[in-house]
Amino acid sequence: DRFYNSKNEEIIMTKIEKKLILTLLEQKEKIVPVDILIKRAWNKTNVSIYSFRNLIKKIRDKTYYELIKNHSNLGYSVDIPLIQ
């Protein structure tokens, strides 16, 4: 799986970043709970919330901030703009 920016340049992502973003994309109409995102990205459940938030920040830095939306106490969703 490859990701590209608006200039059609490839965005290099780690395996964990890819797993997290693909999980959000698979559920693009839904809010995905943090525990599910952690389990799918790391394949384990004992990851700190700080590591998780850092991963979200890295993805936002590589793409754009609004891509991943936080829903307080519910989880995260992906917000993909329509391409005209």
C-alpha positions in Angstrom: 0.0 0.0 0.0 1.3 3.4 -1.0 0.2 6.8 0.0 0.7 10.0 -2.0 0.4 13.7 -1.2 -1.3 16.4 -3.3 1.8 16.8 -5.4 1.7 13.0 -6.3 4.8 12.4 -4.2 5.0 9.1 -2.2 4.6 9.5 1.6 6.9 7.0 3.3 5.2 5.4 6.3 6.3 2.8 8.7 4.5 -0.6 8.9 2.7 0.5 12.1 1.6 3.8 10.6 0.3 2.0 7.5 -1.7 -0.5 9.7 -3.3 2.3 11.6 -4.3 4.4 8.6 -5.6 1.3 6.7 -7.7 0.4 9.8 -9.2 3.9 9.7 -9.8 3.7 6.0 -11.5 0.4 6.2 -13.9 2.0 8.7 -14.0 5.4 7.0 -17.7 6.0 7.9 -17.2 5.0 11.6 -15.4 6.1 14.7 -12.8 3.4 15.6 -12.1 3.0 19.3 -8.5 3.5 20.4 -8.1 0.0 21.8 -9.0 -1.5 18.3 -6.5 0.9 16.6 -3.7 -0.1 19.0 -4.4 -3.8 18.6 -4.5 -3.6 14.8 -1.4 -1.4 14.5 0.9 -3.0 17.0 -0.7 -6.5 17.2 -0.7 -6.2 21.0 -2.8 -4.3 23.6 -0.3 -3.0 26.1 0.8 0.1 24.2 0.8 3.4 26.1 -1.7 6.1 25.1 1.4 8.4 24.7 2.9 6.1 22.0 -0.5 5.9 20.3 -0.9 9.7 20.3 2.7 10.1 19.0 1.9 7.8 16.1 -1.2 9.9 15.3 1.0 13.0 15.3 3.6 11.5 13.0 0.9 10.5 10.5 -0.6 14.0 10.7 2.8 15.5 10.2 3.4 13.4 7.1 0.0 14.0 5.6 -2.2 16.8 7.0 -3.6 17.4 10.4 -7.3 17.1 9.5 -6.9 13.6 8.0 -7.4 11.9 11.4 -10.2 13.3 13.6 -10.3 12.7 17.3 -13.7 12.1 18.9 -13.3 12.6 22.6 -13.8 9.4 24.7 -15.0 7.5 21.5 -12.0 7.0 19.2 -10.7 8.3 15.9 -12.0 8.6 12.3 -10.5 9.5 9.0 -11.6 12.5 7.0 -10.8 12.2 3.3 -11.8 15.2 1.2 -13.5 14.6 -2.1 -11.2 14.9 -5.1 -12.7 17.1 -7.8 
